[in-house]
Amino acid sequence: MMIRWRFKKIVCFFLFIGLNACVDPISLSVGGNANLLVVDGLITDELGPYVIKLSRTIPFDNNQPLRVYSIPEKGALVTLTDNEGHSQQLTEVESGSYLTHSITGKVGNTYTISIQTKDGKKYHSAPEKMNAVASVAELQYEFKTSDVLFVNSNGSPRVQKLEEFYIYAVVNDPLELGNSYRWQSSGIFEFFSLTDIPEIKQCWAPTLSRLERNLSIYSDRESKSSQIRQLVGVVNYDRPTYYQVKVKQQSITEGAYEFFKRMRQQQTTTGSIFDAAPTPIVGNIVSENDEDEVVLGYFGASAVTEATLLINRFAGANYLPPTRNIAIQSGDCRNHEPDATNVKPVGFN
């Protein structure tokens, strides 16, 4: 019973942070959590454009199986303003997604968004200052194995061996306090095909999901260490090939850190019946028409620095093949994985 409760809670949490709603067969009261505006956006010092996504929550339907809903907020007027007096109205490029044009974020500037929905309601964010970000001094990895108990499709318990590379970012934190960080990691893997044609024998493809197991954040207000070593991703050992990790390190404000920290706390609760039920996490967006209206999500500003790491997974695993090796297929390798290419990406040997 405990395992089932924990599973449902984790599923609902992940669906929530994806700006969606989770439906559970247990009868639930939605209270006032229907039709809430959800805002998701970030401006950085990377080359734009930047996207602001608007959507609405909808109530649970207890008569339906588990479903994920996404209701875009269409036809809104979204305006981005900075402290230097520049203002820009975003363009809705697809339902609920609003895009900037001809603007690049600048460290030291403060940014605000204002929103007017199609029905005339107005919202705005608290000002977000784009803080400078330290460089990643080094990316490191550790190869780890573990045994995990799971229940297979016929209900029998089995032990599964996990083989993984844990990725760490090492950062020399500036002496002054008040620095907060967020890390996002992605990857590209090498793979091969059984063919005699060299041009379609070796390919590379992106891992479609990010590598973080949970929100990867840090604030130097919670530690006295001058050097940070933060887990920023986990890579499966499923092929004895090279794998390139790309890590984006963001500077986030103290308000953004507290927002993501609350999200992480919901993500990592034990799942016992004594835990508080997950509740909507309010960000930095407020209604101008109704001070009691709950608005979800966060608009942030962040400087970004990047680092990459190329892992020889076969060597990193002490030259032992993966226990759960993905079989090599025959034919054109470009047809074997989504977005695969036979053009070697920058950074591979």
Residue pairs with C-beta under 8 A, 6 or more apart in sequence:
2 271
2 272
2 273
5 271
5 272
5 273
6 270
6 271
6 272
8 24
9 269
9 271
9 275
9 278
10 267
10 271
11 22
11 66
12 22
12 24
12 278
13 266
13 267
13 278
14 267
15 21
15 22
15 68
16 22
16 278
16 280
17 263
17 267
18 68
19 38
19 40
19 53
19 55
19 70
19 296
19 297
20 68
20 69
20 70
21 57
21 58
21 59
21 60
21 68
21 69
22 60
22 66
22 68
23 60
23 61
23 62
23 64
23 65
23 66
23 67
24 60
24 62
24 66
25 62
25 65
25 66
26 62
27 62
28 60
28 62
30 59
30 60
32 294
33 57
33 59
33 280
33 294
34 57
34 58
34 59
35 56
35 57
35 58
36 56
36 57
36 280
36 294
36 295
36 296
37 54
37 55
37 56
37 73
37 115
37 117
37 123
37 285
37 295
37 296
37 297
38 54
38 55
38 56
38 57
38 73
38 295
38 296
38 297
39 52
39 53
39 54
39 113
39 115
39 123
39 125
39 283
39 285
39 295
39 296
39 297
39 298
39 299
40 52
40 53
40 54
40 55
40 297
40 298
41 50
41 51
41 52
41 53
41 113
41 297
41 299
41 300
42 50
42 299
42 300
42 301
42 302
43 50
43 80
43 100
43 105
43 111
43 130
43 300
43 301
43 302
44 50
44 105
44 130
44 250
44 301
44 302
44 303
44 304
45 104
45 105
45 106
45 107
45 130
45 302
45 303
45 304
46 104
46 105
46 304
47 104
48 100
48 101
48 103
48 104
48 105
49 99
49 100
49 101
49 103
50 99
50 100
50 103
50 105
51 93
51 97
51 98
51 99
51 100
52 78
52 80
52 90
52 97
52 98
52 113
52 299
53 72
53 96
53 97
53 98
54 72
54 73
54 76
54 78
54 96
54 98
54 115
55 70
55 71
55 72
55 73
55 96
56 71
56 72
56 73
57 71
57 296
58 69
58 71
61 67
72 94
72 95
72 96
72 97
73 96
73 117
74 92
74 95
74 96
74 118
75 92
75 117
75 118
76 92
76 98
76 115
76 116
76 117
76 118
77 89
77 115
77 116
78 89
78 90
78 92
78 98
78 113
78 114
78 115
79 87
79 88
79 89
79 90
79 113
79 114
79 115
80 87
80 88
80 90
80 100
80 103
80 111
80 112
80 113
81 87
81 88
81 111
81 112
81 113
81 114
82 106
82 109
82 110
82 111
82 112
83 109
83 110
83 111
83 127
84 109
86 103
88 100
88 101
88 102
88 103
90 98
90 99
90 100
90 101
91 98
91 99
91 101
92 98
92 99
93 99
105 111
105 130
105 301
105 302
105 303
106 130
107 130
107 131
107 132
107 303
108 129
108 130
108 132
109 129
109 130
109 301
110 127
110 128
110 129
110 130
110 301
111 127
111 128
111 129
111 130
111 299
111 301
112 124
112 125
112 126
112 127
112 128
113 124
113 125
113 299
114 122
114 123
114 124
114 125
115 122
115 123
115 124
115 285
116 122
116 123
117 123
121 287
121 288
121 289
122 287
122 288
122 289
123 285
123 286
123 287
123 288
123 295
124 285
124 286
124 288
125 284
125 285
125 286
125 299
126 255
126 284
126 286
128 253
128 255
128 256
128 284
128 299
128 300
128 301
129 253
129 301
130 251
130 301
130 302
130 303
131 179
131 251
131 252
131 253
131 302
131 303
132 251
132 303
133 181
133 249
133 250
133 251
133 302
133 303
133 304
133 305
134 171
134 172
134 173
134 174
134 179
134 249
134 305
135 171
135 249
135 305
135 307
136 169
136 170
136 171
136 247
136 249
136 305
136 306
136 307
137 170
137 171
137 172
137 227
138 169
138 170
138 307
139 167
139 168
139 169
139 170
139 245
139 247
139 307
139 308
139 309
140 167
140 168
140 170
140 229
140 309
141 165
141 166
141 167
141 168
141 235
141 245
141 309
141 311
141 316
142 165
142 166
142 168
143 163
143 164
143 165
143 166
143 237
143 316
143 317
143 318
144 163
144 164
144 165
144 166
145 161
145 162
145 163
145 164
146 161
146 162
146 164
147 159
147 160
147 161
147 162
148 159
148 160
148 161
148 162
149 157
149 158
149 159
149 160
150 157
150 158
150 159
150 160
151 157
151 158
152 158
161 323
161 324
163 236
163 237
163 317
163 322
163 323
163 324
164 234
164 235
164 236
164 237
165 234
165 235
165 237
165 243
165 311
165 313
165 316
166 231
166 233
166 234
167 185
167 211
167 231
167 232
167 233
167 234
167 235
167 245
167 247
167 309
168 229
168 230
168 231
168 232
169 183
169 228
169 229
169 230
169 232
169 247
169 249
169 307
170 227
170 228
170 229
171 181
171 227
171 228
171 230
171 249
172 226
172 227
172 228
173 179
173 220
173 225
173 226
173 227
173 228
175 226
177 220
177 221
178 220
178 221
178 254
179 219
179 220
179 251
180 217
180 218
180 219
180 220
180 221
180 251
180 252
180 253
180 254
180 256
180 257
181 217
181 218
181 219
181 228
181 230
181 249
181 250
181 251
181 252
182 215
182 216
182 217
182 249
182 250
182 252
182 256
182 257
182 260
182 302
183 212
183 216
183 217
183 230
183 232
183 233
183 247
183 248
183 249
183 250
184 210
184 212
184 216
184 247
184 248
184 250
185 210
185 211
185 212
185 216
185 232
185 233
185 245
185 246
185 247
185 248
186 206
186 207
186 210
186 211
186 245
186 246
187 206
187 207
187 211
187 233
187 235
187 243
187 244
187 245
187 246
188 204
188 205
188 206
188 207
188 243
188 244
188 246
188 345
188 348
189 204
189 205
189 207
189 239
189 241
189 242
189 243
189 244
190 202
190 203
190 204
190 239
190 241
190 242
190 243
190 348
191 202
191 203
191 204
191 205
191 239
191 241
191 326
191 328
191 333
191 336
191 337
191 340
192 201
192 202
192 203
192 241
192 328
192 333
193 200
193 201
193 202
193 203
193 328
193 329
193 330
193 331
193 332
193 333
193 336
194 328
194 329
194 330
194 331
195 201
195 330
195 331
195 332
195 333
199 342
200 331
200 332
200 333
200 334
200 342
201 333
202 333
202 342
202 344
203 333
203 334
203 336
203 337
203 340
203 341
203 342
204 340
204 341
204 342
204 343
204 344
204 345
204 348
205 337
205 338
205 339
205 340
205 341
206 338
206 339
207 235
208 338
208 339
210 233
211 232
211 233
211 234
211 235
211 245
212 232
212 233
212 234
213 231
213 233
213 234
214 264
214 267
214 268
215 260
215 263
215 264
215 267
216 230
216 231
216 232
216 233
217 252
217 257
217 260
217 261
217 264
218 228
218 230
219 254
219 257
220 228
221 254
232 247
233 245
233 247
235 243
235 245
235 311
235 313
237 313
237 317
237 322
238 322
238 324
238 325
238 326
239 313
239 322
239 325
239 326
240 313
240 314
240 317
240 321
240 322
240 325
241 313
241 314
242 310
242 311
242 312
242 313
242 348
242 349
243 310
243 311
243 313
244 308
244 309
244 310
244 311
244 345
244 347
244 348
245 308
245 309
245 310
245 311
246 306
246 307
246 308
247 306
247 307
247 308
247 309
248 304
248 305
248 306
249 304
249 305
249 306
249 307
250 302
250 303
250 304
251 302
251 303
251 304
252 260
252 300
252 302
253 300
253 301
255 284
256 284
256 298
256 300
256 302
259 281
259 283
259 284
259 298
262 281
263 281
266 278
266 281
269 275
280 294
280 296
281 296
282 294
282 295
282 296
283 295
283 296
283 297
283 298
283 299
284 298
284 299
285 295
285 296
285 297
285 298
285 299
286 295
287 293
287 295
308 347
310 347
310 348
310 349
314 321
329 336
333 340
333 342
334 340
334 341
334 342
